[in-house]
Amino acid sequence: MNRIVVIEHLTLDGVMQSPGRPDEDPRDGFPHGGWAAERNDPAMQQAMGRRMGRSWSLLAGRRTYGDFAAFWPAQQSNPFSEALTRVTKYVASTTLAEPLPWANSTLLRGDVTEAVGKLDGTLIVFGSGDLVRTLMRHDLVDEYLFMIHPLVLGQGRRLFPDGAPYTSLRLTESSTTPTGVTIAAYARP
């Protein structure tokens, strides 16, 4: 049995594209990459850390995995890059082939919802919009942790695009950082 936790940085208009760096995800000419960086706050890392606990695995889509694999192992020693390198990483992709380049990475084969259903433990998902929407359609997400930034970008890839399935959630935790970011945790009712 597993528990799937989706952790996302979002703008008020629901954009999730390229929060960390200007070059993170420039698809469709997105000009606002790195929009979350100036509002970073230790409270956000603490909220993420509480979900990750001691035992967790990363579940990622192809694009997020590729970005993380190119970025995090090259960073100077810090707890987040060390944790990401150390954990088991499950990758949902129909185009990648093994061996995957980052240590402890496993390619999920076949139908992603079936493959994820066979995994055990806490699975943490960062980014990976297509994967998250697939998991949502199959009601597989147990908890969402959103860092909602006080920005409206007016363009970019959204976590909940038009046509997303109707989903009712229960607020389990909320706080606001000094930088104006609302940290909100939601669970299935």
Phi and psi restraints in degrees (value plus and minus 20) as a CYANA .aco file:
   2 ASN   PHI    -142.8  -102.8
   2 ASN   PSI     149.9   189.9
   3 ARG   PHI    -151.4  -111.4
   3 ARG   PSI     102.3   142.3
   4 ILE   PHI    -125.3   -85.3
   4 ILE   PSI     103.7   143.7
   5 VAL   PHI    -139.2   -99.2
   5 VAL   PSI     101.3   141.3
   6 VAL   PHI    -118.7   -78.7
   6 VAL   PSI     105.9   145.9
   7 ILE   PHI    -138.7   -98.7
   7 ILE   PSI      99.7   139.7
   8 GLU   PHI    -158.4  -118.4
   8 GLU   PSI     123.7   163.7
   9 HIS   PHI    -111.7   -71.7
   9 HIS   PSI     110.8   150.8
  10 LEU   PHI    -152.9  -112.9
  10 LEU   PSI     132.1   172.1
  11 THR   PHI    -111.1   -71.1
  11 THR   PSI     152.7   192.7
  12 LEU   PHI     -82.2   -42.2
  12 LEU   PSI     -47.6    -7.6
  13 ASP   PHI    -114.1   -74.1
  13 ASP   PSI      -3.2    36.8
  14 GLY   PHI      62.7   102.7
  14 GLY   PSI     -10.9    29.1
  15 VAL   PHI     -92.1   -52.1
  15 VAL   PSI     115.3   155.3
  16 MET   PHI    -139.5   -99.5
  16 MET   PSI     -25.1    14.9
  17 GLN   PHI     -90.8   -50.8
  17 GLN   PSI     107.7   147.7
  18 SER   PHI      35.3    75.3
  18 SER   PSI      33.2    73.2
  19 PRO   PHI     -93.5   -53.5
  19 PRO   PSI     -48.1    -8.1
  20 GLY   PHI    -107.8   -67.8
  20 GLY   PSI     -56.8   -16.8
  21 ARG   PHI    -168.0  -128.0
  21 ARG   PSI     132.6   172.6
  22 PRO   PHI     -77.6   -37.6
  22 PRO   PSI     -54.5   -14.5
  23 ASP   PHI    -117.0   -77.0
  23 ASP   PSI     -11.5    28.5
  24 GLU   PHI     -82.9   -42.9
  24 GLU   PSI     -68.4   -28.4
  25 ASP   PHI    -173.5  -133.5
  25 ASP   PSI      65.3   105.3
  26 PRO   PHI    -107.0   -67.0
  26 PRO   PSI      -5.6    34.4
  27 ARG   PHI     -70.4   -30.4
  27 ARG   PSI     127.4   167.4
  28 ASP   PHI      39.8    79.8
  28 ASP   PSI       3.7    43.7
  29 GLY   PHI      50.2    90.2
  29 GLY   PSI       6.4    46.4
  30 PHE   PHI     -79.6   -39.6
  30 PHE   PSI      99.0   139.0
  31 PRO   PHI    -115.9   -75.9
  31 PRO   PSI     -18.9    21.1
  32 HIS   PHI    -129.6   -89.6
  32 HIS   PSI       0.8    40.8
  33 GLY   PHI     -74.4   -34.4
  33 GLY   PSI     118.8   158.8
  34 GLY   PHI      69.4   109.4
  34 GLY   PSI      -5.7    34.3
  35 TRP   PHI     -82.7   -42.7
  35 TRP   PSI     -41.8    -1.8
  36 ALA   PHI    -108.8   -68.8
  36 ALA   PSI     -37.1     2.9
  37 ALA   PHI     -80.3   -40.3
  37 ALA   PSI     -61.1   -21.1
  38 GLU   PHI     -91.7   -51.7
  38 GLU   PSI     -34.9     5.1
  39 ARG   PHI    -126.0   -86.0
  39 ARG   PSI      -5.3    34.7
  40 ASN   PHI     -79.8   -39.8
  40 ASN   PSI     121.7   161.7
  41 ASP   PHI    -169.4  -129.4
  41 ASP   PSI     121.9   161.9
  42 PRO   PHI     -75.5   -35.5
  42 PRO   PSI     -48.0    -8.0
  43 ALA   PHI     -81.3   -41.3
  43 ALA   PSI     -51.5   -11.5
  44 MET   PHI     -88.7   -48.7
  44 MET   PSI     -63.7   -23.7
  45 GLN   PHI     -83.7   -43.7
  45 GLN   PSI     -57.0   -17.0
  46 GLN   PHI     -85.2   -45.2
  46 GLN   PSI     -62.1   -22.1
  47 ALA   PHI     -83.8   -43.8
  47 ALA   PSI     -61.6   -21.6
  48 MET   PHI     -85.2   -45.2
  48 MET   PSI     -64.3   -24.3
  49 GLY   PHI     -79.1   -39.1
  49 GLY   PSI     -56.5   -16.5
  50 ARG   PHI     -84.5   -44.5
  50 ARG   PSI     -52.2   -12.2
  51 ARG   PHI     -97.5   -57.5
  51 ARG   PSI     -52.6   -12.6
  52 MET   PHI     -98.4   -58.4
  52 MET   PSI     -55.2   -15.2
  53 GLY   PHI      34.0    74.0
  53 GLY   PSI    -172.3  -132.3
  54 ARG   PHI    -108.5   -68.5
  54 ARG   PSI     -50.1   -10.1
  55 SER   PHI    -146.6  -106.6
  55 SER   PSI      93.0   133.0
  56 TRP   PHI    -177.7  -137.7
  56 TRP   PSI     145.6   185.6
  57 SER   PHI    -152.4  -112.4
  57 SER   PSI     134.0   174.0
  58 LEU   PHI    -111.7   -71.7
  58 LEU   PSI     112.9   152.9
  59 LEU   PHI    -136.4   -96.4
  59 LEU   PSI     102.1   142.1
  60 ALA   PHI    -160.8  -120.8
  60 ALA   PSI     131.6   171.6
  61 GLY   PHI    -101.0   -61.0
  61 GLY   PSI     151.7   191.7
  62 ARG   PHI     -77.9   -37.9
  62 ARG   PSI     -68.9   -28.9
  63 ARG   PHI     -85.5   -45.5
  63 ARG   PSI     -67.1   -27.1
  64 THR   PHI     -84.4   -44.4
  64 THR   PSI     -62.8   -22.8
  65 TYR   PHI     -78.0   -38.0
  65 TYR   PSI     -68.1   -28.1
  66 GLY   PHI     -80.3   -40.3
  66 GLY   PSI     -61.4   -21.4
  67 ASP   PHI     -86.1   -46.1
  67 ASP   PSI     -67.6   -27.6
  68 PHE   PHI     -81.4   -41.4
  68 PHE   PSI     -63.8   -23.8
  69 ALA   PHI     -84.9   -44.9
  69 ALA   PSI     -51.2   -11.2
  70 ALA   PHI    -100.8   -60.8
  70 ALA   PSI     -47.1    -7.1
  71 PHE   PHI    -118.4   -78.4
  71 PHE   PSI     -76.2   -36.2
  72 TRP   PHI     -86.4   -46.4
  72 TRP   PSI     -61.9   -21.9
  73 PRO   PHI     -83.8   -43.8
  73 PRO   PSI     -41.1    -1.1
  74 ALA   PHI    -107.6   -67.6
  74 ALA   PSI     -24.3    15.7
  75 GLN   PHI    -100.1   -60.1
  75 GLN   PSI     131.7   171.7
  76 GLN   PHI     -80.3   -40.3
  76 GLN   PSI     136.2   176.2
  77 SER   PHI     -72.1   -32.1
  77 SER   PSI     102.0   142.0
  78 ASN   PHI    -173.7  -133.7
  78 ASN   PSI     138.4   178.4
  79 PRO   PHI     -78.7   -38.7
  79 PRO   PSI     -56.6   -16.6
  80 PHE   PHI     -90.2   -50.2
  80 PHE   PSI     -66.4   -26.4
  81 SER   PHI     -86.1   -46.1
  81 SER   PSI     -56.4   -16.4
  82 GLU   PHI     -85.4   -45.4
  82 GLU   PSI     -62.2   -22.2
  83 ALA   PHI     -84.1   -44.1
  83 ALA   PSI     -63.5   -23.5
  84 LEU   PHI     -84.7   -44.7
  84 LEU   PSI     -56.9   -16.9
  85 THR   PHI     -91.3   -51.3
  85 THR   PSI     -57.3   -17.3
  86 ARG   PHI     -93.5   -53.5
  86 ARG   PSI     -57.5   -17.5
  87 VAL   PHI     -92.6   -52.6
  87 VAL   PSI     140.9   180.9
  88 THR   PHI     -91.6   -51.6
  88 THR   PSI     116.0   156.0
  89 LYS   PHI    -139.0   -99.0
  89 LYS   PSI     103.6   143.6
  90 TYR   PHI    -124.9   -84.9
  90 TYR   PSI     109.9   149.9
  91 VAL   PHI    -139.1   -99.1
  91 VAL   PSI     103.2   143.2
  92 ALA   PHI    -112.7   -72.7
  92 ALA   PSI      92.6   132.6
  93 SER   PHI    -179.5  -139.5
  93 SER   PSI     122.8   162.8
  94 THR   PHI    -123.2   -83.2
  94 THR   PSI     -21.9    18.1
  95 THR   PHI    -134.2   -94.2
  95 THR   PSI     -40.4    -0.4
  96 LEU   PHI    -100.4   -60.4
  96 LEU   PSI     139.5   179.5
  97 ALA   PHI    -153.4  -113.4
  97 ALA   PSI     132.2   172.2
  98 GLU   PHI    -103.5   -63.5
  98 GLU   PSI     131.1   171.1
  99 PRO   PHI    -101.6   -61.6
  99 PRO   PSI     121.5   161.5
 100 LEU   PHI    -101.1   -61.1
 100 LEU   PSI     130.5   170.5
 101 PRO   PHI     -95.1   -55.1
 101 PRO   PSI     -39.1     0.9
 102 TRP   PHI    -121.6   -81.6
 102 TRP   PSI     115.9   155.9
 103 ALA   PHI     -71.7   -31.7
 103 ALA   PSI     124.5   164.5
 104 ASN   PHI      45.0    85.0
 104 ASN   PSI      10.9    50.9
 105 SER   PHI    -125.9   -85.9
 105 SER   PSI     117.6   157.6
 106 THR   PHI    -150.2  -110.2
 106 THR   PSI     111.5   151.5
 107 LEU   PHI    -103.5   -63.5
 107 LEU   PSI     108.3   148.3
 108 LEU   PHI    -101.4   -61.4
 108 LEU   PSI     111.4   151.4
 109 ARG   PHI    -126.3   -86.3
 109 ARG   PSI     130.7   170.7
 110 GLY   PHI      56.4    96.4
 110 GLY   PSI    -176.9  -136.9
 111 ASP   PHI     -82.5   -42.5
 111 ASP   PSI     104.0   144.0
 112 VAL   PHI     -83.1   -43.1
 112 VAL   PSI     -57.5   -17.5
 113 THR   PHI     -87.8   -47.8
 113 THR   PSI     -56.9   -16.9
 114 GLU   PHI     -88.4   -48.4
 114 GLU   PSI     -63.5   -23.5
 115 ALA   PHI     -82.8   -42.8
 115 ALA   PSI     -63.6   -23.6
 116 VAL   PHI     -85.3   -45.3
 116 VAL   PSI     -57.6   -17.6
 117 GLY   PHI     -81.5   -41.5
 117 GLY   PSI     -41.8    -1.8
 118 LYS   PHI    -108.5   -68.5
 118 LYS   PSI     -28.0    12.0
 119 LEU   PHI    -104.1   -64.1
 119 LEU   PSI     132.6   172.6
 120 ASP   PHI    -133.3   -93.3
 120 ASP   PSI     139.4   179.4
 121 GLY   PHI      69.4   109.4
 121 GLY   PSI    -191.3  -151.3
 122 THR   PHI    -105.4   -65.4
 122 THR   PSI     104.5   144.5
 123 LEU   PHI    -130.5   -90.5
 123 LEU   PSI     101.9   141.9
 124 ILE   PHI    -123.2   -83.2
 124 ILE   PSI     111.6   151.6
 125 VAL   PHI    -137.4   -97.4
 125 VAL   PSI     103.5   143.5
 126 PHE   PHI    -129.9   -89.9
 126 PHE   PSI     120.6   160.6
 127 GLY   PHI      36.9    76.9
 127 GLY   PSI    -150.1  -110.1
 128 SER   PHI      34.8    74.8
 128 SER   PSI      30.9    70.9
 129 GLY   PHI     -73.4   -33.4
 129 GLY   PSI     -66.7   -26.7
 130 ASP   PHI     -82.4   -42.4
 130 ASP   PSI     -63.5   -23.5
 131 LEU   PHI     -83.1   -43.1
 131 LEU   PSI     -64.9   -24.9
 132 VAL   PHI     -80.7   -40.7
 132 VAL   PSI     -63.8   -23.8
 133 ARG   PHI     -83.3   -43.3
 133 ARG   PSI     -56.9   -16.9
 134 THR   PHI     -84.4   -44.4
 134 THR   PSI     -66.0   -26.0
 135 LEU   PHI     -81.9   -41.9
 135 LEU   PSI     -59.4   -19.4
 136 MET   PHI     -82.8   -42.8
 136 MET   PSI     -64.6   -24.6
 137 ARG   PHI     -79.0   -39.0
 137 ARG   PSI     -48.2    -8.2
 138 HIS   PHI    -121.4   -81.4
 138 HIS   PSI      -8.1    31.9
 139 ASP   PHI      34.3    74.3
 139 ASP   PSI      25.7    65.7
 140 LEU   PHI    -123.9   -83.9
 140 LEU   PSI     -28.0    12.0
 141 VAL   PHI    -105.3   -65.3
 141 VAL   PSI     104.9   144.9
 142 ASP   PHI    -109.0   -69.0
 142 ASP   PSI     -54.8   -14.8
 143 GLU   PHI    -168.5  -128.5
 143 GLU   PSI     123.7   163.7
 144 TYR   PHI    -136.0   -96.0
 144 TYR   PSI     114.0   154.0
 145 LEU   PHI    -139.3   -99.3
 145 LEU   PSI      91.3   131.3
 146 PHE   PHI    -128.7   -88.7
 146 PHE   PSI     113.9   153.9
 147 MET   PHI    -125.5   -85.5
 147 MET   PSI      82.9   122.9
 148 ILE   PHI    -117.3   -77.3
 148 ILE   PSI      92.3   132.3
 149 HIS   PHI    -108.6   -68.6
 149 HIS   PSI     123.8   163.8
 150 PRO   PHI     -97.8   -57.8
 150 PRO   PSI      44.9    84.9
 151 LEU   PHI    -158.3  -118.3
 151 LEU   PSI     126.5   166.5
 152 VAL   PHI    -141.7  -101.7
 152 VAL   PSI      96.1   136.1
 153 LEU   PHI    -113.5   -73.5
 153 LEU   PSI     -45.8    -5.8
 154 GLY   PHI      57.2    97.2
 154 GLY   PSI     -25.5    14.5
 155 GLN   PHI    -180.6  -140.6
 155 GLN   PSI     142.3   182.3
 156 GLY   PHI     101.2   141.2
 156 GLY   PSI     146.9   186.9
 157 ARG   PHI     -95.0   -55.0
 157 ARG   PSI     112.7   152.7
 158 ARG   PHI    -126.8   -86.8
 158 ARG   PSI     129.5   169.5
 159 LEU   PHI     -87.9   -47.9
 159 LEU   PSI     -60.7   -20.7
 160 PHE   PHI    -134.9   -94.9
 160 PHE   PSI      62.9   102.9
 161 PRO   PHI     -95.6   -55.6
 161 PRO   PSI     150.7   190.7
 162 ASP   PHI     -73.7   -33.7
 162 ASP   PSI     118.2   158.2
 163 GLY   PHI      70.2   110.2
 163 GLY   PSI     -19.2    20.8
 164 ALA   PHI     -83.0   -43.0
 164 ALA   PSI     129.3   169.3
 165 PRO   PHI     -86.9   -46.9
 165 PRO   PSI     126.6   166.6
 166 TYR   PHI     -79.7   -39.7
 166 TYR   PSI     108.3   148.3
 167 THR   PHI    -161.3  -121.3
 167 THR   PSI     106.1   146.1
 168 SER   PHI    -124.0   -84.0
 168 SER   PSI     110.6   150.6
 169 LEU   PHI    -144.6  -104.6
 169 LEU   PSI     140.4   180.4
 170 ARG   PHI    -135.5   -95.5
 170 ARG   PSI     103.2   143.2
 171 LEU   PHI     -87.9   -47.9
 171 LEU   PSI     106.1   146.1
 172 THR   PHI    -132.7   -92.7
 172 THR   PSI     -38.4     1.6
 173 GLU   PHI    -183.2  -143.2
 173 GLU   PSI     122.5   162.5
 174 SER   PHI    -174.6  -134.6
 174 SER   PSI     128.2   168.2
 175 SER   PHI    -180.2  -140.2
 175 SER   PSI     146.7   186.7
 176 THR   PHI    -147.0  -107.0
 176 THR   PSI     114.3   154.3
 177 THR   PHI    -102.3   -62.3
 177 THR   PSI     142.6   182.6
 178 PRO   PHI     -80.4   -40.4
 178 PRO   PSI     -39.6     0.4
 179 THR   PHI    -107.9   -67.9
 179 THR   PSI     -18.4    21.6
 180 GLY   PHI      72.3   112.3
 180 GLY   PSI     -14.3    25.7
 181 VAL   PHI    -103.7   -63.7
 181 VAL   PSI     109.0   149.0
 182 THR   PHI    -109.7   -69.7
 182 THR   PSI     104.2   144.2
 183 ILE   PHI    -118.9   -78.9
 183 ILE   PSI      98.6   138.6
 184 ALA   PHI    -151.2  -111.2
 184 ALA   PSI     107.9   147.9
 185 ALA   PHI    -128.4   -88.4
 185 ALA   PSI     113.9   153.9
 186 TYR   PHI    -148.9  -108.9
 186 TYR   PSI     125.5   165.5
 187 ALA   PHI    -148.1  -108.1
 187 ALA   PSI     144.1   184.1
 188 ARG   PHI     -86.0   -46.0
 188 ARG   PSI     125.0   165.0
